[in-house]
Amino acid sequence: MTSPNDDWTSLLPDAERMRAREARTRRPRSPRNPALIVVDVTYAFTGVEGQTLEESIAEFITAAGPLAWRAMPRIVQLIDAFRAGGHPVVFTRSAPANTPFVGRSTKSKKVPPAMSERDNTIPPCIAPLDHEWVLGKERASAFFQTTLPAYLIKRNVDTVAVCGVSTSGCVRATVADSYSHGYETWIVSDACFDRSQFLHGASLFDMQRQFGSVLEVSEVEPLLATQPAL
């Protein structure tokens, strides 16, 4: 079955859909040193594969359920493409030990009172390699009050690709901050997901308008294939 993640422009009103599709004809420049940020793809936001949305929410209150697992093959494909080119892959997830001191990443009450180790586990199909960084964060953006900028500077990164969850929340916050830090920013639409398909489409439309290039995995791969490894 085709997922709304595959053609997010179909979620938009007619006028916005035309503008979004016109904007997608403008290709980004080729990167010299790209990096990938995989935002918050943990069981807390995916649920367990094979569950309905209702079953996922019953076990993990913030889970997107089937929409997460429809996006997962694209996330795997994207990670593999970056690894094949020798480019950095950074995974983010919550830093629950800090929550009592600094609060949660959003004001939403729809979060568990205490995140378990299982909640914060990255699914095995995209498990980080030993040399890849798993960045704990307290706020929506992967950049906010973290050492991610220092990591990217050290590796001479000029382009940041972002995927993960949720399109309207932590992905969008990370994309806005990536742009604000001066990076060419790619939002990989079919490797992002959100429980709300309306917010998924609207957020991609807005990010494309303001902060970066919305691309699909199949469009990212050829851009990476010609780049030297870091």
DRENDO-1510 file (C-alpha; in Angstrom, 1 decimal, always signed):
<recs>
REC; n; res; u; v; w
REC; 1; MET; +0.0; +0.0; +0.0 .
REC; 2; THR; +1.2; +3.5; -0.8 .
REC; 3; SER; +2.0; +5.5; +2.2 .
REC; 4; PRO; +1.2; +9.3; +2.6 .
REC; 5; ASN; +4.9; +9.5; +3.3 .
REC; 6; ASP; +5.6; +8.7; -0.4 .
REC; 7; ASP; +3.7; +11.7; -1.9 .
REC; 8; TRP; +3.3; +14.2; +0.9 .
REC; 9; THR; +2.1; +16.9; -1.6 .
REC; 10; SER; -1.2; +14.9; -2.0 .
REC; 11; LEU; -2.0; +16.0; +1.6 .
REC; 12; LEU; -2.1; +19.7; +0.7 .
REC; 13; PRO; -4.9; +21.9; -0.6 .
REC; 14; ASP; -4.8; +22.4; -4.4 .
REC; 15; ALA; -3.0; +25.8; -4.5 .
REC; 16; GLU; -0.3; +24.8; -2.0 .
REC; 17; ARG; +0.1; +21.4; -3.8 .
REC; 18; MET; +1.0; +23.2; -7.1 .
REC; 19; ARG; +3.5; +25.5; -5.3 .
REC; 20; ALA; +5.1; +22.5; -3.5 .
REC; 21; ARG; +5.5; +20.5; -6.7 .
REC; 22; GLU; +7.0; +23.5; -8.5 .
REC; 23; ALA; +9.5; +24.0; -5.7 .
REC; 24; ARG; +10.5; +20.3; -5.9 .
REC; 25; THR; +11.8; +20.9; -9.5 .
REC; 26; ARG; +14.6; +23.0; -8.1 .
REC; 27; ARG; +17.4; +20.6; -7.2 .
REC; 28; PRO; +19.9; +21.3; -4.3 .
REC; 29; ARG; +23.6; +21.8; -4.9 .
REC; 30; SER; +25.8; +18.7; -4.6 .
REC; 31; PRO; +27.3; +18.4; -1.1 .
REC; 32; ARG; +31.0; +18.1; -0.4 .
REC; 33; ASN; +30.7; +16.6; +3.1 .
REC; 34; PRO; +27.1; +15.6; +4.0 .
REC; 35; ALA; +25.9; +14.1; +7.3 .
REC; 36; LEU; +22.7; +12.4; +8.3 .
REC; 37; ILE; +20.7; +13.0; +11.5 .
REC; 38; VAL; +18.2; +10.3; +12.4 .
REC; 39; VAL; +15.9; +12.0; +14.8 .
REC; 40; ASP; +14.3; +10.1; +17.7 .
REC; 41; VAL; +13.5; +6.8; +15.9 .
REC; 42; THR; +12.9; +4.8; +19.1 .
REC; 43; TYR; +10.2; +2.5; +20.2 .
REC; 44; ALA; +8.6; +5.4; +22.1 .
REC; 45; PHE; +7.7; +6.9; +18.7 .
REC; 46; THR; +7.4; +3.8; +16.5 .
REC; 47; GLY; +5.7; +1.2; +18.6 .
REC; 48; VAL; +6.4; -2.4; +17.8 .
REC; 49; GLU; +6.2; -3.6; +14.2 .
REC; 50; GLY; +2.9; -5.2; +13.3 .
REC; 51; GLN; +0.8; -3.4; +15.9 .
REC; 52; THR; -2.2; -1.3; +15.0 .
REC; 53; LEU; -2.0; +2.4; +15.9 .
REC; 54; GLU; -4.3; +1.7; +18.9 .
REC; 55; GLU; -2.1; -1.2; +20.1 .
REC; 56; SER; +1.0; +1.0; +19.7 .
REC; 57; ILE; -0.5; +3.9; +21.6 .
REC; 58; ALA; -1.6; +1.5; +24.4 .
REC; 59; GLU; +2.0; +0.4; +24.9 .
REC; 60; PHE; +3.9; +3.6; +23.9 .
REC; 61; ILE; +1.7; +6.7; +24.2 .
REC; 62; THR; +3.6; +8.7; +21.7 .
REC; 63; ALA; +3.9; +6.0; +19.0 .
REC; 64; ALA; +3.0; +6.5; +15.4 .
REC; 65; GLY; +2.5; +2.8; +14.8 .
REC; 66; PRO; +2.0; +1.6; +11.2 .
REC; 67; LEU; +3.1; +4.9; +9.7 .
REC; 68; ALA; +6.5; +4.6; +11.4 .
REC; 69; TRP; +7.0; +1.1; +10.1 .
REC; 70; ARG; +6.0; +2.1; +6.5 .
REC; 71; ALA; +8.7; +4.7; +6.7 .
REC; 72; MET; +11.3; +2.4; +8.2 .
REC; 73; PRO; +12.5; +0.7; +5.0 .
REC; 74; ARG; +13.3; +4.2; +3.6 .
REC; 75; ILE; +15.1; +5.1; +6.8 .
REC; 76; VAL; +17.2; +1.9; +6.5 .
REC; 77; GLN; +17.9; +2.7; +2.8 .
REC; 78; LEU; +19.0; +6.2; +3.6 .
REC; 79; ILE; +21.3; +5.2; +6.5 .
REC; 80; ASP; +22.8; +2.5; +4.2 .
REC; 81; ALA; +23.5; +5.2; +1.5 .
REC; 82; PHE; +25.3; +7.4; +4.0 .
REC; 83; ARG; +27.3; +4.6; +5.4 .
REC; 84; ALA; +28.3; +3.4; +1.9 .
REC; 85; GLY; +29.8; +6.8; +1.2 .
REC; 86; GLY; +31.6; +6.9; +4.5 .
REC; 87; HIS; +29.5; +9.9; +5.7 .
REC; 88; PRO; +28.6; +10.6; +9.3 .
REC; 89; VAL; +25.3; +9.2; +10.7 .
REC; 90; VAL; +24.1; +10.7; +14.0 .
REC; 91; PHE; +21.2; +9.2; +15.9 .
REC; 92; THR; +19.2; +11.2; +18.5 .
REC; 93; ARG; +17.0; +10.1; +21.3 .
REC; 94; SER; +15.7; +11.5; +24.6 .
REC; 95; ALA; +18.0; +12.0; +27.6 .
REC; 96; PRO; +15.5; +10.8; +30.3 .
REC; 97; ALA; +18.0; +11.2; +33.2 .
REC; 98; ASN; +18.0; +14.9; +32.7 .
REC; 99; THR; +14.2; +15.3; +32.5 .
REC; 100; PRO; +13.6; +15.9; +36.2 .
REC; 101; PHE; +16.0; +18.8; +36.0 .
REC; 102; VAL; +15.2; +20.5; +32.7 .
REC; 103; GLY; +11.8; +19.2; +31.7 .
REC; 104; ARG; +10.5; +17.5; +28.6 .
REC; 105; SER; +11.2; +18.3; +24.9 .
REC; 106; THR; +7.7; +19.7; +24.4 .
REC; 107; LYS; +4.9; +20.9; +26.6 .
REC; 108; SER; +2.7; +17.9; +25.6 .
REC; 109; LYS; +1.2; +15.9; +28.4 .
REC; 110; LYS; +1.0; +12.9; +26.1 .
REC; 111; VAL; +4.3; +11.5; +27.2 .
REC; 112; PRO; +5.1; +8.7; +29.7 .
REC; 113; PRO; +5.8; +10.0; +33.2 .
REC; 114; ALA; +9.0; +8.1; +33.1 .
REC; 115; MET; +10.7; +6.8; +29.9 .
REC; 116; SER; +11.9; +3.3; +30.2 .
REC; 117; GLU; +15.0; +1.9; +28.6 .
REC; 118; ARG; +12.8; +0.0; +26.1 .
REC; 119; ASP; +11.0; +3.2; +25.2 .
REC; 120; ASN; +14.3; +4.8; +24.4 .
REC; 121; THR; +15.7; +1.9; +22.4 .
REC; 122; ILE; +16.5; +2.3; +18.7 .
REC; 123; PRO; +15.0; -0.6; +16.7 .
REC; 124; PRO; +17.5; -3.2; +15.6 .
REC; 125; CYS; +16.9; -2.7; +11.9 .
REC; 126; ILE; +18.6; +0.7; +12.2 .
REC; 127; ALA; +20.9; +0.0; +15.1 .
REC; 128; PRO; +23.8; +2.4; +15.3 .
REC; 129; LEU; +27.3; +1.0; +14.5 .
REC; 130; ASP; +29.9; +1.1; +17.2 .
REC; 131; HIS; +31.5; +4.2; +15.8 .
REC; 132; GLU; +28.3; +6.2; +15.3 .
REC; 133; TRP; +27.1; +8.8; +17.8 .
REC; 134; VAL; +23.9; +8.4; +19.7 .
REC; 135; LEU; +23.1; +11.9; +20.9 .
REC; 136; GLY; +20.9; +12.4; +24.0 .
REC; 137; LYS; +18.9; +15.6; +23.9 .
REC; 138; GLU; +16.5; +17.4; +26.2 .
REC; 139; ARG; +14.7; +19.6; +23.7 .
REC; 140; ALA; +13.1; +19.1; +20.3 .
REC; 141; SER; +16.1; +20.3; +18.3 .
REC; 142; ALA; +19.2; +18.1; +18.0 .
REC; 143; PHE; +21.2; +21.4; +18.0 .
REC; 144; PHE; +19.7; +23.0; +21.1 .
REC; 145; GLN; +22.3; +23.1; +23.9 .
REC; 146; THR; +24.2; +20.1; +22.5 .
REC; 147; THR; +27.6; +19.6; +21.1 .
REC; 148; LEU; +26.3; +18.6; +17.7 .
REC; 149; PRO; +27.6; +21.9; +16.0 .
REC; 150; ALA; +31.1; +21.1; +17.3 .
REC; 151; TYR; +30.8; +17.5; +15.9 .
REC; 152; LEU; +29.7; +18.8; +12.5 .
REC; 153; ILE; +32.4; +21.5; +12.3 .
REC; 154; LYS; +35.1; +19.0; +13.2 .
REC; 155; ARG; +34.1; +16.9; +10.2 .
REC; 156; ASN; +33.8; +19.9; +7.9 .
REC; 157; VAL; +30.2; +19.1; +7.2 .
REC; 158; ASP; +28.5; +21.4; +4.7 .
REC; 159; THR; +25.1; +19.6; +4.2 .
REC; 160; VAL; +22.8; +18.1; +6.8 .
REC; 161; ALA; +20.1; +15.6; +5.9 .
REC; 162; VAL; +17.4; +15.0; +8.4 .
REC; 163; CYS; +15.0; +12.1; +8.8 .
REC; 164; GLY; +12.9; +10.6; +11.6 .
REC; 165; VAL; +10.1; +11.7; +13.8 .
REC; 166; SER; +8.0; +13.7; +14.2 .
REC; 167; THR; +7.9; +15.7; +11.0 .
REC; 168; SER; +6.0; +18.5; +12.8 .
REC; 169; GLY; +8.0; +18.4; +16.0 .
REC; 170; CYS; +11.6; +17.3; +16.5 .
REC; 171; VAL; +12.4; +16.9; +12.8 .
REC; 172; ARG; +11.1; +20.4; +12.1 .
REC; 173; ALA; +13.0; +21.9; +15.1 .
REC; 174; THR; +16.2; +20.3; +14.0 .
REC; 175; VAL; +15.8; +21.4; +10.4 .
REC; 176; ALA; +15.2; +25.0; +11.5 .
REC; 177; ASP; +18.3; +25.0; +13.6 .
REC; 178; SER; +20.4; +23.3; +10.9 .
REC; 179; TYR; +19.4; +26.1; +8.5 .
REC; 180; SER; +20.1; +28.7; +11.2 .
REC; 181; HIS; +23.6; +27.2; +11.7 .
REC; 182; GLY; +24.3; +27.8; +8.0 .
REC; 183; TYR; +24.0; +24.3; +6.7 .
REC; 184; GLU; +22.5; +23.3; +3.4 .
REC; 185; THR; +19.6; +21.3; +4.8 .
REC; 186; TRP; +17.7; +18.4; +3.3 .
REC; 187; ILE; +14.5; +17.0; +4.7 .
REC; 188; VAL; +14.0; +13.4; +3.5 .
REC; 189; SER; +10.3; +13.3; +3.2 .
REC; 190; ASP; +9.7; +9.5; +2.8 .
REC; 191; ALA; +12.1; +8.8; +5.7 .
REC; 192; CYS; +10.1; +11.1; +8.0 .
REC; 193; PHE; +6.9; +10.3; +9.8 .
REC; 194; ASP; +4.3; +11.8; +12.1 .
REC; 195; ARG; +1.1; +10.4; +13.7 .
REC; 196; SER; -0.8; +13.3; +12.1 .
REC; 197; GLN; -0.7; +13.1; +8.3 .
REC; 198; PHE; -2.0; +16.7; +8.1 .
REC; 199; LEU; +0.9; +18.0; +10.1 .
REC; 200; HIS; +3.3; +15.8; +8.1 .
REC; 201; GLY; +2.3; +17.4; +4.8 .
REC; 202; ALA; +1.9; +20.9; +6.2 .
REC; 203; SER; +5.3; +20.8; +7.9 .
REC; 204; LEU; +7.1; +19.5; +4.8 .
REC; 205; PHE; +5.5; +22.3; +2.8 .
REC; 206; ASP; +6.6; +24.9; +5.4 .
REC; 207; MET; +10.2; +23.5; +5.7 .
REC; 208; GLN; +10.6; +23.5; +2.0 .
REC; 209; ARG; +9.4; +27.1; +1.9 .
REC; 210; GLN; +11.7; +28.3; +4.7 .
REC; 211; PHE; +14.6; +26.1; +5.6 .
REC; 212; GLY; +15.7; +23.5; +3.1 .
REC; 213; SER; +15.1; +21.1; +0.2 .
REC; 214; VAL; +12.5; +18.4; +0.6 .
REC; 215; LEU; +13.8; +15.3; -1.1 .
REC; 216; GLU; +13.0; +11.6; -1.3 .
REC; 217; VAL; +15.5; +8.9; -0.5 .
REC; 218; SER; +15.8; +8.0; -4.2 .
REC; 219; GLU; +16.8; +11.6; -4.9 .
REC; 220; VAL; +19.4; +11.7; -2.1 .
REC; 221; GLU; +21.2; +8.5; -3.2 .
REC; 222; PRO; +22.6; +9.8; -6.5 .
REC; 223; LEU; +23.8; +13.0; -4.8 .
REC; 224; LEU; +25.8; +10.9; -2.3 .
REC; 225; ALA; +27.1; +8.5; -4.9 .
REC; 226; THR; +29.5; +11.1; -6.4 .
REC; 227; GLN; +30.8; +12.4; -3.1 .
REC; 228; PRO; +34.2; +11.4; -1.6 .
REC; 229; ALA; +34.1; +9.9; +1.8 .
REC; 230; LEU; +35.1; +12.0; +4.8 .
</recs>
